[in-house]
Amino acid sequence: MRVARHAIAFVAAIPLASPALAMQADSYVAPADELAYAKVIIEAMYPEDKRDQMVLDLASTVANQMAAGTMSGPIFEEPGIRAIMEQFLKDLPEVLRPTFTKHLPAIFEATAIAYTREYTLEELRDISAFAQTPSGKRYFLSLQKLQSDPAVASANTTMFKDVDPVTKQQGDKVRQQVEAFLMANPDALERIKKATEDQAN
């Protein structure tokens, strides 16, 4: 079920800070004053008491738009299969909620650190000042809602229709390359098998 894989892949990719930045955060100490302004900006975008739901809602919105663009063809004309996929998408936010709740605090902390790396103290001060104005608060809070706007939803759905065959083609290409590599390097295949077995145990 390609749509399921796409939806899960999207949700898995939603963290605001990249893994590379998160790893660098261990050796980089963000200046306290810059970090404080960065956290004000993040709070304006994702209020702490609402952020889990906001991120889940965004994930659900885009996953549904992705499904609308990729759930086509004979298999999805079958009512039973379409019902299964629709239920999958409906359940996805709650299924993922415990994982998001666990990891989002660290992700937002890492994002604040990333902001201090990207912006100067003066820029962070300016952005955070705007974030605390009525217009700024409304602007930052509305960023997530804009993904649900009919114009944005339509554009995203159209894009995903074109993305789906490309990702399938590239996925097939990569799979063939991996299979060829493993055929040519049986020792690598044995190492992978052993590591997989060790993880299972």
C-alpha positions as CSV (number, residue, x, y, z in Angstrom):
1,M,0.0,0.0,0.0
2,R,2.1,2.9,-1.3
3,V,-0.2,5.6,0.2
4,A,0.3,4.1,3.7
5,R,4.1,4.2,3.2
6,H,4.0,7.7,1.9
7,A,1.8,8.9,4.8
8,I,4.0,7.3,7.4
9,A,7.1,8.6,5.6
10,F,5.7,12.1,5.7
11,V,4.8,12.0,9.3
12,A,8.2,10.6,10.2
13,A,9.8,13.6,8.3
14,I,7.8,16.3,10.0
15,P,10.3,17.1,12.8
16,L,11.3,20.8,12.6
17,A,15.0,20.4,13.2
18,S,17.0,18.1,10.9
19,P,18.8,15.1,12.5
20,A,22.1,16.7,11.5
21,L,21.4,19.8,13.5
22,A,20.1,17.8,16.4
23,M,23.4,15.8,16.5
24,Q,25.5,19.0,16.3
25,A,23.6,20.4,19.3
26,D,25.7,18.3,21.6
27,S,28.9,20.1,20.7
28,Y,27.3,23.6,20.1
29,V,26.3,25.7,23.0
30,A,23.7,28.2,22.0
31,P,24.1,31.6,23.6
32,A,21.6,32.0,26.3
33,D,20.2,35.3,25.1
34,E,19.8,34.0,21.5
35,L,18.1,30.8,22.8
36,A,15.6,32.8,24.8
37,Y,14.5,34.8,21.8
38,A,14.4,31.6,19.7
39,K,12.1,30.0,22.2
40,V,9.8,33.0,22.1
41,I,9.5,32.6,18.3
42,I,8.7,28.9,18.6
43,E,6.1,29.5,21.3
44,A,4.4,32.0,19.0
45,M,4.3,29.3,16.2
46,Y,3.5,26.4,18.4
47,P,2.1,27.3,21.9
48,E,3.4,24.7,24.3
49,D,-0.1,23.6,25.4
50,K,-1.2,23.2,21.8
51,R,1.9,22.1,19.9
52,D,1.4,18.3,20.0
53,Q,-2.1,18.7,18.5
54,M,-0.9,21.3,16.0
55,V,1.8,19.1,14.6
56,L,-0.5,16.1,14.5
57,D,-3.1,18.1,12.7
58,L,-0.5,19.3,10.1
59,A,0.7,15.7,9.6
60,S,-2.9,14.5,9.1
61,T,-3.7,17.4,6.7
62,V,-0.8,16.8,4.4
63,A,-1.1,13.0,4.6
64,N,-4.7,13.3,3.5
65,Q,-3.7,15.6,0.7
66,M,-1.1,13.1,-0.3
67,A,-3.6,10.3,-0.3
68,A,-6.0,12.3,-2.4
69,G,-3.2,12.7,-5.0
70,T,-2.1,9.1,-5.0
71,M,-5.1,6.9,-4.2
72,S,-6.0,6.3,-7.8
73,G,-6.2,3.3,-10.0
74,P,-8.3,0.1,-9.9
75,I,-7.2,-1.0,-6.5
76,F,-8.6,2.2,-4.9
77,E,-11.9,1.8,-6.8
78,E,-12.6,-1.2,-4.6
79,P,-14.8,0.2,-1.8
80,G,-13.4,-2.1,0.8
81,I,-9.8,-1.1,0.1
82,R,-10.6,2.6,0.0
83,A,-12.4,2.2,3.3
84,I,-9.3,0.6,4.8
85,M,-7.1,3.4,3.6
86,E,-9.5,6.1,4.8
87,Q,-9.6,4.5,8.2
88,F,-5.8,4.3,8.3
89,L,-5.5,8.0,7.6
90,K,-8.2,8.8,10.2
91,D,-6.5,6.8,12.9
92,L,-2.9,7.9,12.0
93,P,-2.8,11.0,14.3
94,E,-3.8,9.1,17.4
95,V,-1.6,6.1,16.6
96,L,1.4,8.5,16.4
97,R,0.4,10.7,19.3
98,P,2.4,8.8,22.0
99,T,5.6,9.0,19.8
100,F,5.1,12.7,19.1
101,T,4.5,13.5,22.7
102,K,7.7,11.7,23.7
103,H,9.9,13.3,21.1
104,L,8.5,16.8,20.4
105,P,10.0,18.5,23.4
106,A,13.5,17.5,22.3
107,I,12.7,18.4,18.7
108,F,11.5,21.9,19.6
109,E,14.6,22.4,21.8
110,A,16.8,21.4,18.9
111,T,14.8,23.7,16.6
112,A,15.5,26.6,19.0
113,I,19.2,25.8,18.9
114,A,19.0,25.7,15.1
115,Y,17.5,29.2,15.1
116,T,20.5,30.5,17.1
117,R,22.8,29.0,14.5
118,E,20.9,30.5,11.6
119,Y,20.0,34.0,12.9
120,T,21.9,36.7,14.6
121,L,21.0,38.0,18.0
122,E,19.6,41.2,16.4
123,E,17.5,39.1,13.9
124,L,16.1,36.9,16.6
125,R,15.3,40.0,18.7
126,D,13.4,41.5,15.8
127,I,11.5,38.3,14.9
128,S,10.6,37.6,18.5
129,A,9.4,41.2,18.9
130,F,7.1,40.8,15.9
131,A,5.9,37.4,17.3
132,Q,4.6,39.1,20.4
133,T,2.5,41.7,18.6
134,P,-1.2,40.8,17.8
135,S,-0.3,40.6,14.1
136,G,2.7,38.5,14.8
137,K,0.9,36.1,17.0
138,R,-1.9,35.7,14.4
139,Y,0.7,35.3,11.6
140,F,2.7,32.6,13.3
141,L,-0.4,30.7,14.5
142,S,-2.0,30.8,11.1
143,L,1.0,29.3,9.3
144,Q,-0.1,25.7,10.1
145,K,-3.8,26.5,9.2
146,L,-2.8,27.6,5.8
147,Q,-2.0,24.0,4.8
148,S,-5.8,23.4,5.1
149,D,-6.7,26.3,2.8
150,P,-8.6,24.9,-0.3
151,A,-6.1,26.5,-2.7
152,V,-3.1,25.0,-0.8
153,A,-4.8,21.6,-0.5
154,S,-5.6,21.6,-4.2
155,A,-2.0,22.5,-5.2
156,N,-0.6,19.9,-2.8
157,T,-2.9,17.2,-4.1
158,T,-1.9,18.0,-7.7
159,M,1.8,17.9,-6.8
160,F,1.4,14.5,-5.0
161,K,-0.2,13.1,-8.2
162,D,3.0,13.9,-10.0
163,V,5.3,12.9,-7.1
164,D,3.9,9.4,-6.7
165,P,5.1,7.9,-10.0
166,V,8.5,9.6,-9.6
167,T,9.0,8.2,-6.1
168,K,7.9,4.7,-7.3
169,Q,10.3,4.9,-10.2
170,Q,13.2,6.0,-8.0
171,G,12.3,3.5,-5.4
172,D,12.4,0.7,-7.9
173,K,15.7,2.0,-9.2
174,V,17.3,2.1,-5.7
175,R,15.9,-1.4,-4.9
176,Q,17.5,-2.8,-8.0
177,Q,20.8,-1.1,-7.1
178,V,20.7,-2.5,-3.6
179,E,19.9,-6.0,-4.9
180,A,22.7,-5.8,-7.4
181,F,25.1,-4.7,-4.6
182,L,24.1,-7.5,-2.3
183,M,24.4,-10.1,-5.1
184,A,27.9,-8.8,-5.7
185,N,28.8,-8.6,-2.0
186,P,27.4,-11.6,-0.2
187,D,29.6,-10.8,2.8
188,A,27.6,-7.5,3.2
189,L,24.4,-9.5,3.0
190,E,25.5,-11.8,5.8
191,R,26.5,-8.9,8.0
192,I,23.0,-7.3,7.5
193,K,21.3,-10.6,8.2
194,K,23.3,-11.1,11.4
195,A,22.7,-7.5,12.6
196,T,19.0,-7.9,11.9
197,E,18.9,-11.2,13.8
198,D,20.8,-9.6,16.7
199,Q,18.3,-6.7,16.9
200,A,15.4,-9.2,16.9
201,N,17.0,-10.9,19.9
